[in-house]
Amino acid sequence: MKKHLIHGAKILLIALFMLGSLQLEAMAPAARAVTQAEIDALKEDAEGYSSEKDQLQAQIDALANDKENALAKKTLLDQQSDALASEISTIESIIADYNTLIAQTEAELADAQEREAVQYERFCKRVRAMEENGTVSYWSVLFKAEDFTDLLSRLSDIQEIMDYDQGVIDALKKTQAEIAAKQADLESQKAEQEEQKSQLEDRKAELDKQRAEATALLNSIKEDEAAAQALLAEKEAEYERIQEEIKKKEQELAAQLGPATYGGYIWPVTTSKYITSPVGGRASPGGIGSTNHKGIDIGRVYYNSEVLAAKAGTVITSAYSSSYGNYVVISHGT
């Protein structure tokens, strides 16, 4: 029975047939041989690209956070600017209403002034007519009065006419004064609204400036993020290319190492052909190992290395040994 035993970072082949002078190097093809050093160098390159990928991803994550903060700031500035724009629009509507009211009061004032002028003209015409008829002149009143009672009566009539006309004119003047006061008040309130509008426009202009700066910053962050993403894609593509190259070279190395032509056995690991201890006599490792080695120890094997059975068979043991570590024994038949 032939057995294949694997343990830890080494592979121990227990061969019941004598390997004797088996030359493993002779299994390599005549073409240029692939070496484990080449594969290791490629793996180092891959690790470097992997590290760069991690750094780029961290940079992208940081940029994404910056972009989120810039976007939040821009959104807030947009909301504030829009709110100010609405407030300015409302004030503009109020100012428009004041303009309408002021126009109305100006029309009212003009109408009152016109009515006053008409009333005054009527008063003047009446006085002129009365004078022409000889009914208004104070002298004619005095001289035409038949007696003192008649004089008082005449003076009273004149006074009533004059008082009425004066009352109308006074009422018109009062109305004009009220309208003028109303107009002045409207003008004052309109001026206050215009001042408030001016202040809001100044605030909005400052917010719009900040919003433009936030937009520029956001666009810059997006450009940096896009550039980092593009570079990351390049690194990932190169990383994948190297991985494919590693896989290809490992397959070439495996082809160089096996399959063996002795008994149908293949080399059990694709990543190394470095033998740390051959079959047969040897110096005792550390003074505690066997001097008659029952298998082959293969070094430079990694924990993630793929391990193959040297030949089809049946697993009869899978256990842990203090000497071998984790190991598997496969029976290949007799």
C-alpha positions as a Markdown table, in Angstrom:
| # | Residue | x | y | z |
|---|---|---|---|---|
| 1 | Met | 0.0 | 0.0 | 0.0 |
| 2 | Lys | 1.3 | 3.5 | -0.9 |
| 3 | Lys | 0.3 | 6.4 | 1.3 |
| 4 | His | 0.4 | 10.2 | 0.9 |
| 5 | Leu | 0.8 | 12.3 | 4.1 |
| 6 | Ile | 0.4 | 16.1 | 4.2 |
| 7 | His | 1.2 | 18.2 | 7.3 |
| 8 | Gly | 1.3 | 22.0 | 8.1 |
| 9 | Ala | 3.3 | 24.1 | 5.6 |
| 10 | Lys | 5.1 | 20.9 | 4.4 |
| 11 | Ile | 4.0 | 17.9 | 2.4 |
| 12 | Leu | 5.3 | 14.6 | 3.4 |
| 13 | Leu | 5.1 | 11.9 | 0.8 |
| 14 | Ile | 5.3 | 8.4 | 2.2 |
| 15 | Ala | 6.3 | 6.3 | -0.8 |
| 16 | Leu | 6.6 | 2.5 | -0.4 |
| 17 | Phe | 8.4 | 2.3 | -3.7 |
| 18 | Met | 12.0 | 3.4 | -3.9 |
| 19 | Leu | 12.4 | 6.7 | -5.5 |
| 20 | Gly | 16.2 | 6.1 | -5.6 |
| 21 | Ser | 17.8 | 8.3 | -8.0 |
| 22 | Leu | 14.6 | 9.9 | -9.3 |
| 23 | Gln | 15.6 | 13.3 | -10.7 |
| 24 | Leu | 12.7 | 15.7 | -10.2 |
| 25 | Glu | 14.5 | 18.5 | -12.2 |
| 26 | Ala | 14.4 | 16.2 | -15.2 |
| 27 | Met | 10.7 | 16.6 | -15.4 |
| 28 | Ala | 10.9 | 20.2 | -16.7 |
| 29 | Pro | 10.4 | 20.7 | -20.4 |
| 30 | Ala | 13.1 | 21.9 | -22.7 |
| 31 | Ala | 11.5 | 25.3 | -23.0 |
| 32 | Arg | 12.5 | 28.1 | -20.6 |
| 33 | Ala | 11.5 | 27.0 | -17.1 |
| 34 | Val | 9.2 | 29.0 | -14.9 |
| 35 | Thr | 10.7 | 29.5 | -11.4 |
| 36 | Gln | 9.0 | 29.9 | -8.1 |
| 37 | Ala | 11.0 | 33.2 | -7.7 |
| 38 | Glu | 9.1 | 34.7 | -10.7 |
| 39 | Ile | 5.8 | 33.7 | -9.2 |
| 40 | Asp | 6.8 | 35.1 | -5.8 |
| 41 | Ala | 7.8 | 38.4 | -7.4 |
| 42 | Leu | 4.5 | 38.6 | -9.2 |
| 43 | Lys | 2.8 | 37.9 | -5.8 |
| 44 | Glu | 4.7 | 40.7 | -4.3 |
| 45 | Asp | 3.5 | 43.0 | -7.1 |
| 46 | Ala | 0.0 | 41.8 | -6.6 |
| 47 | Glu | 0.3 | 42.6 | -2.8 |
| 48 | Gly | 1.6 | 46.1 | -3.7 |
| 49 | Tyr | -1.4 | 46.7 | -6.0 |
| 50 | Ser | -3.7 | 45.3 | -3.4 |
| 51 | Ser | -2.3 | 47.8 | -0.9 |
| 52 | Glu | -2.6 | 50.7 | -3.4 |
| 53 | Lys | -6.2 | 49.6 | -4.0 |
| 54 | Asp | -6.9 | 49.7 | -0.3 |
| 55 | Gln | -5.4 | 53.2 | 0.0 |
| 56 | Leu | -7.4 | 54.4 | -3.1 |
| 57 | Gln | -10.6 | 52.9 | -1.6 |
| 58 | Ala | -10.0 | 54.7 | 1.7 |
| 59 | Gln | -9.4 | 57.9 | -0.3 |
| 60 | Ile | -12.7 | 57.4 | -2.2 |
| 61 | Asp | -14.5 | 56.7 | 1.0 |
| 62 | Ala | -13.1 | 60.0 | 2.4 |
| 63 | Leu | -14.1 | 61.9 | -0.8 |
| 64 | Ala | -17.6 | 60.3 | -0.6 |
| 65 | Asn | -17.9 | 61.7 | 3.0 |
| 66 | Asp | -16.6 | 65.1 | 1.9 |
| 67 | Lys | -19.1 | 65.0 | -1.0 |
| 68 | Glu | -21.9 | 64.1 | 1.3 |
| 69 | Asn | -21.1 | 67.0 | 3.6 |
| 70 | Ala | -20.7 | 69.5 | 0.7 |
| 71 | Leu | -24.0 | 68.3 | -0.8 |
| 72 | Ala | -25.7 | 68.8 | 2.6 |
| 73 | Lys | -24.3 | 72.3 | 2.9 |
| 74 | Lys | -25.3 | 73.1 | -0.7 |
| 75 | Thr | -28.8 | 71.8 | 0.0 |
| 76 | Leu | -29.1 | 74.0 | 3.1 |
| 77 | Leu | -27.8 | 77.0 | 1.2 |
| 78 | Asp | -30.3 | 76.3 | -1.6 |
| 79 | Gln | -33.1 | 76.1 | 0.8 |
| 80 | Gln | -32.1 | 79.4 | 2.5 |
| 81 | Ser | -31.7 | 81.2 | -0.8 |
| 82 | Asp | -35.0 | 79.9 | -2.0 |
| 83 | Ala | -36.7 | 81.0 | 1.2 |
| 84 | Leu | -35.1 | 84.5 | 0.8 |
| 85 | Ala | -36.3 | 84.6 | -2.8 |
| 86 | Ser | -39.8 | 83.9 | -1.7 |
| 87 | Glu | -39.6 | 86.5 | 1.0 |
| 88 | Ile | -38.3 | 89.1 | -1.5 |
| 89 | Ser | -41.1 | 88.1 | -3.9 |
| 90 | Thr | -43.6 | 88.7 | -1.1 |
| 91 | Ile | -42.1 | 92.1 | -0.2 |
| 92 | Glu | -42.2 | 93.0 | -3.9 |
| 93 | Ser | -45.9 | 92.2 | -3.9 |
| 94 | Ile | -46.4 | 94.4 | -0.8 |
| 95 | Ile | -44.4 | 97.2 | -2.5 |
| 96 | Ala | -46.6 | 96.8 | -5.6 |
| 97 | Asp | -49.7 | 97.1 | -3.4 |
| 98 | Tyr | -48.3 | 100.3 | -1.8 |
| 99 | Asn | -47.6 | 101.7 | -5.2 |
| 100 | Thr | -51.3 | 101.0 | -6.1 |
| 101 | Leu | -52.5 | 102.6 | -2.8 |
| 102 | Ile | -50.2 | 105.6 | -3.3 |
| 103 | Ala | -51.5 | 106.0 | -6.9 |
| 104 | Gln | -55.0 | 105.9 | -5.5 |
| 105 | Thr | -54.3 | 108.5 | -2.8 |
| 106 | Glu | -52.6 | 110.7 | -5.4 |
| 107 | Ala | -55.8 | 110.5 | -7.5 |
| 108 | Glu | -57.9 | 111.2 | -4.4 |
| 109 | Leu | -55.8 | 114.2 | -3.6 |
| 110 | Ala | -55.9 | 115.5 | -7.1 |
| 111 | Asp | -59.7 | 115.1 | -7.1 |
| 112 | Ala | -60.0 | 117.0 | -3.8 |
| 113 | Gln | -57.7 | 119.7 | -5.1 |
| 114 | Glu | -59.8 | 120.0 | -8.3 |
| 115 | Arg | -63.1 | 120.1 | -6.2 |
| 116 | Glu | -61.5 | 122.8 | -4.1 |
| 117 | Ala | -60.6 | 124.8 | -7.2 |
| 118 | Val | -64.1 | 124.4 | -8.6 |
| 119 | Gln | -65.7 | 125.5 | -5.3 |
| 120 | Tyr | -63.4 | 128.5 | -5.1 |
| 121 | Glu | -64.2 | 129.4 | -8.6 |
| 122 | Arg | -67.9 | 129.2 | -7.8 |
| 123 | Phe | -67.4 | 131.4 | -4.8 |
| 124 | Cys | -65.6 | 134.0 | -6.8 |
| 125 | Lys | -68.2 | 134.0 | -9.5 |
| 126 | Arg | -71.0 | 134.4 | -7.0 |
| 127 | Val | -69.2 | 137.3 | -5.3 |
| 128 | Arg | -68.6 | 138.9 | -8.7 |
| 129 | Ala | -72.2 | 138.4 | -9.7 |
| 130 | Met | -73.4 | 139.8 | -6.4 |
| 131 | Glu | -71.2 | 142.8 | -6.8 |
| 132 | Glu | -72.3 | 143.3 | -10.3 |
| 133 | Asn | -75.9 | 143.1 | -9.1 |
| 134 | Gly | -75.0 | 145.4 | -6.3 |
| 135 | Thr | -76.0 | 142.8 | -3.7 |
| 136 | Val | -72.7 | 142.0 | -2.1 |
| 137 | Ser | -70.9 | 145.3 | -1.7 |
| 138 | Tyr | -70.6 | 146.1 | 1.9 |
| 139 | Trp | -71.1 | 149.8 | 1.1 |
| 140 | Ser | -74.3 | 149.0 | -0.9 |
| 141 | Val | -75.5 | 146.9 | 2.0 |
| 142 | Leu | -74.9 | 149.8 | 4.4 |
| 143 | Phe | -76.4 | 152.4 | 2.2 |
| 144 | Lys | -79.4 | 150.4 | 1.0 |
| 145 | Ala | -80.4 | 149.2 | 4.4 |
| 146 | Glu | -83.6 | 150.9 | 5.4 |
| 147 | Asp | -82.9 | 150.5 | 9.0 |
| 148 | Phe | -80.6 | 148.8 | 11.4 |
| 149 | Thr | -82.6 | 145.6 | 11.4 |
| 150 | Asp | -82.5 | 145.5 | 7.7 |
| 151 | Leu | -78.7 | 146.1 | 7.8 |
| 152 | Leu | -78.2 | 143.2 | 10.1 |
| 153 | Ser | -80.4 | 141.1 | 8.0 |
| 154 | Arg | -78.4 | 142.0 | 4.9 |
| 155 | Leu | -75.1 | 141.4 | 6.6 |
| 156 | Ser | -76.4 | 138.1 | 8.0 |
| 157 | Asp | -77.3 | 136.9 | 4.5 |
| 158 | Ile | -73.9 | 137.8 | 3.1 |
| 159 | Gln | -72.2 | 136.1 | 6.0 |
| 160 | Glu | -74.2 | 133.0 | 5.6 |
| 161 | Ile | -73.2 | 132.8 | 2.0 |
| 162 | Met | -69.6 | 133.4 | 2.8 |
| 163 | Asp | -69.6 | 131.0 | 5.7 |
| 164 | Tyr | -71.1 | 128.3 | 3.5 |
| 165 | Asp | -68.5 | 128.7 | 0.8 |
| 166 | Gln | -65.7 | 129.0 | 3.3 |
| 167 | Gly | -67.0 | 125.8 | 5.0 |
| 168 | Val | -67.0 | 123.9 | 1.8 |
| 169 | Ile | -63.5 | 125.2 | 1.0 |
| 170 | Asp | -62.3 | 124.3 | 4.6 |
| 171 | Ala | -63.7 | 120.8 | 4.3 |
| 172 | Leu | -62.0 | 120.3 | 1.0 |
| 173 | Lys | -58.7 | 121.5 | 2.5 |
| 174 | Lys | -59.1 | 119.2 | 5.5 |
| 175 | Thr | -59.8 | 116.3 | 3.1 |
| 176 | Gln | -56.7 | 117.3 | 1.2 |
| 177 | Ala | -54.6 | 117.3 | 4.4 |
| 178 | Glu | -55.9 | 113.9 | 5.4 |
| 179 | Ile | -55.2 | 112.5 | 1.9 |
| 180 | Ala | -51.7 | 114.0 | 2.0 |
| 181 | Ala | -51.0 | 112.5 | 5.4 |
| 182 | Lys | -52.3 | 109.1 | 4.2 |
| 183 | Gln | -50.0 | 109.4 | 1.1 |
| 184 | Ala | -47.0 | 110.3 | 3.3 |
| 185 | Asp | -47.7 | 107.3 | 5.6 |
| 186 | Leu | -47.9 | 105.0 | 2.6 |
| 187 | Glu | -44.7 | 106.4 | 1.1 |
| 188 | Ser | -43.0 | 105.8 | 4.5 |
| 189 | Gln | -44.2 | 102.3 | 4.7 |
| 190 | Lys | -43.2 | 101.7 | 1.1 |
| 191 | Ala | -39.7 | 103.0 | 1.9 |
| 192 | Glu | -39.5 | 100.6 | 4.8 |
| 193 | Gln | -40.4 | 97.7 | 2.6 |
| 194 | Glu | -37.9 | 98.8 | 0.0 |
| 195 | Glu | -35.2 | 99.0 | 2.7 |
| 196 | Gln | -36.1 | 95.5 | 3.9 |
| 197 | Lys | -36.1 | 94.2 | 0.3 |
| 198 | Ser | -32.6 | 95.7 | -0.2 |
| 199 | Gln | -31.3 | 94.0 | 2.9 |
| 200 | Leu | -32.8 | 90.7 | 1.9 |
| 201 | Glu | -31.3 | 91.0 | -1.6 |
| 202 | Asp | -27.9 | 91.6 | 0.0 |
| 203 | Arg | -28.3 | 88.5 | 2.1 |
| 204 | Lys | -29.5 | 86.5 | -0.9 |
| 205 | Ala | -26.5 | 87.7 | -2.9 |
| 206 | Glu | -24.2 | 86.5 | -0.1 |
| 207 | Leu | -26.0 | 83.1 | 0.1 |
| 208 | Asp | -25.8 | 82.8 | -3.7 |
| 209 | Lys | -22.1 | 83.4 | -3.6 |
| 210 | Gln | -21.7 | 80.7 | -0.9 |
| 211 | Arg | -23.9 | 78.4 | -2.9 |
| 212 | Ala | -21.8 | 78.9 | -6.0 |
| 213 | Glu | -18.7 | 78.1 | -3.9 |
| 214 | Ala | -20.4 | 75.0 | -2.4 |
| 215 | Thr | -21.3 | 73.9 | -6.0 |
| 216 | Ala | -17.7 | 74.4 | -7.2 |
| 217 | Leu | -16.4 | 72.4 | -4.2 |
| 218 | Leu | -18.9 | 69.7 | -4.8 |
| 219 | Asn | -18.0 | 69.5 | -8.5 |
| 220 | Ser | -14.3 | 69.4 | -7.5 |
| 221 | Ile | -14.9 | 66.6 | -5.1 |
| 222 | Lys | -16.9 | 64.7 | -7.7 |
| 223 | Glu | -14.0 | 65.1 | -10.2 |
| 224 | Asp | -11.5 | 63.9 | -7.6 |
| 225 | Glu | -13.7 | 61.0 | -6.8 |
| 226 | Ala | -14.1 | 60.1 | -10.5 |
| 227 | Ala | -10.3 | 60.3 | -11.0 |
| 228 | Ala | -9.8 | 58.1 | -7.9 |
| 229 | Gln | -12.4 | 55.6 | -9.2 |
| 230 | Ala | -10.7 | 55.5 | -12.6 |
| 231 | Leu | -7.3 | 55.0 | -11.0 |
| 232 | Leu | -8.8 | 52.3 | -8.8 |
| 233 | Ala | -10.2 | 50.6 | -11.9 |
| 234 | Glu | -6.8 | 50.6 | -13.4 |
| 235 | Lys | -5.2 | 49.2 | -10.3 |
| 236 | Glu | -7.9 | 46.5 | -10.1 |
| 237 | Ala | -7.4 | 45.6 | -13.8 |
| 238 | Glu | -3.6 | 45.4 | -13.3 |
| 239 | Tyr | -4.2 | 43.3 | -10.1 |
| 240 | Glu | -6.4 | 40.9 | -12.0 |
| 241 | Arg | -3.9 | 40.8 | -14.8 |
| 242 | Ile | -1.1 | 39.9 | -12.4 |
| 243 | Gln | -3.4 | 37.3 | -10.8 |
| 244 | Glu | -4.0 | 35.7 | -14.2 |
| 245 | Glu | -0.2 | 35.8 | -14.8 |
| 246 | Ile | 0.4 | 34.1 | -11.5 |
| 247 | Lys | -2.2 | 31.5 | -12.3 |
| 248 | Lys | -0.7 | 30.9 | -15.7 |
| 249 | Lys | 2.9 | 30.6 | -14.4 |
| 250 | Glu | 1.7 | 28.3 | -11.5 |
| 251 | Gln | 0.1 | 26.1 | -14.1 |
| 252 | Glu | 3.3 | 26.2 | -16.2 |
| 253 | Leu | 5.3 | 25.4 | -13.1 |
| 254 | Ala | 3.0 | 22.5 | -12.3 |
| 255 | Ala | 3.4 | 21.2 | -15.8 |
| 256 | Gln | 7.1 | 21.4 | -15.4 |
| 257 | Leu | 7.0 | 19.6 | -12.1 |
| 258 | Gly | 4.5 | 16.9 | -13.2 |
| 259 | Pro | 2.8 | 14.7 | -13.8 |
| 260 | Ala | 5.7 | 12.2 | -13.0 |
| 261 | Thr | 6.2 | 9.2 | -15.3 |
| 262 | Tyr | 6.8 | 6.9 | -12.4 |
| 263 | Gly | 3.8 | 4.9 | -11.4 |
| 264 | Gly | 1.3 | 7.6 | -12.4 |
| 265 | Tyr | 2.0 | 9.9 | -9.5 |
| 266 | Ile | 1.9 | 13.7 | -9.9 |
| 267 | Trp | 3.6 | 16.5 | -8.0 |
| 268 | Pro | 1.2 | 17.3 | -5.1 |
| 269 | Val | 1.6 | 21.1 | -5.0 |
| 270 | Thr | 1.5 | 23.7 | -7.8 |
| 271 | Thr | 3.4 | 26.5 | -6.0 |
| 272 | Ser | 6.7 | 25.0 | -5.1 |
| 273 | Lys | 9.2 | 22.3 | -6.1 |
| 274 | Tyr | 11.6 | 23.2 | -3.4 |
| 275 | Ile | 12.6 | 20.0 | -1.4 |
| 276 | Thr | 13.7 | 20.6 | 2.1 |
| 277 | Ser | 14.3 | 16.9 | 2.9 |
| 278 | Pro | 14.4 | 14.0 | 0.4 |
| 279 | Val | 13.6 | 10.3 | 0.8 |
| 280 | Gly | 16.2 | 8.2 | 2.5 |
| 281 | Gly | 19.3 | 8.9 | 4.7 |
| 282 | Arg | 19.8 | 12.4 | 6.0 |
| 283 | Ala | 21.3 | 14.2 | 8.9 |
| 284 | Ser | 18.8 | 14.3 | 11.8 |
| 285 | Pro | 17.1 | 17.8 | 11.7 |
| 286 | Gly | 17.8 | 19.5 | 15.0 |
| 287 | Gly | 19.0 | 16.2 | 16.4 |
| 288 | Ile | 15.5 | 14.9 | 16.9 |
| 289 | Gly | 14.4 | 14.0 | 13.4 |
| 290 | Ser | 14.7 | 10.6 | 11.7 |
| 291 | Thr | 17.9 | 9.9 | 9.9 |
| 292 | Asn | 16.1 | 7.6 | 7.5 |
| 293 | His | 13.4 | 9.8 | 6.0 |
| 294 | Lys | 10.3 | 7.9 | 4.8 |
| 295 | Gly | 9.0 | 10.7 | 2.5 |
| 296 | Ile | 9.8 | 14.0 | 0.8 |
| 297 | Asp | 9.4 | 17.4 | 2.5 |
| 298 | Ile | 8.4 | 20.3 | 0.2 |
| 299 | Gly | 9.2 | 23.8 | 1.5 |
| 300 | Arg | 8.0 | 27.3 | 0.4 |
| 301 | Val | 4.4 | 26.2 | 0.6 |
| 302 | Tyr | 1.9 | 28.7 | 1.8 |
| 303 | Tyr | -1.2 | 28.2 | 3.9 |
| 304 | Asn | -3.4 | 29.1 | 0.9 |
| 305 | Ser | -1.5 | 26.8 | -1.5 |
| 306 | Glu | -3.5 | 24.2 | -3.4 |
| 307 | Val | -2.5 | 20.7 | -2.4 |
| 308 | Leu | -3.3 | 17.7 | -4.7 |
| 309 | Ala | -3.4 | 14.0 | -4.1 |
| 310 | Ala | -0.4 | 12.5 | -5.8 |
| 311 | Lys | -2.7 | 9.8 | -7.2 |
| 312 | Ala | -6.3 | 8.8 | -7.0 |
| 313 | Gly | -7.1 | 6.9 | -3.9 |
| 314 | Thr | -9.1 | 6.6 | -0.7 |
| 315 | Val | -8.6 | 8.9 | 2.4 |
| 316 | Ile | -8.0 | 6.6 | 5.3 |
| 317 | Thr | -6.9 | 9.2 | 7.9 |
| 318 | Ser | -7.4 | 12.9 | 8.4 |
| 319 | Ala | -6.1 | 14.0 | 11.8 |
| 320 | Tyr | -3.6 | 16.1 | 13.8 |
| 321 | Ser | -0.2 | 14.9 | 15.0 |
| 322 | Ser | 2.2 | 16.7 | 17.3 |
| 323 | Ser | 5.0 | 15.7 | 14.9 |
| 324 | Tyr | 3.3 | 16.2 | 11.5 |
| 325 | Gly | 0.6 | 18.8 | 12.4 |
| 326 | Asn | -2.6 | 18.4 | 10.3 |
| 327 | Tyr | -2.2 | 15.5 | 7.9 |
| 328 | Val | -4.2 | 13.3 | 5.5 |
| 329 | Val | -3.3 | 9.7 | 4.6 |
| 330 | Ile | -4.5 | 8.5 | 1.2 |
| 331 | Ser | -4.4 | 4.9 | 0.1 |
| 332 | His | -3.6 | 4.5 | -3.6 |
| 333 | Gly | -4.0 | 0.7 | -3.6 |
| 334 | Thr | -1.4 | -2.0 | -3.7 |
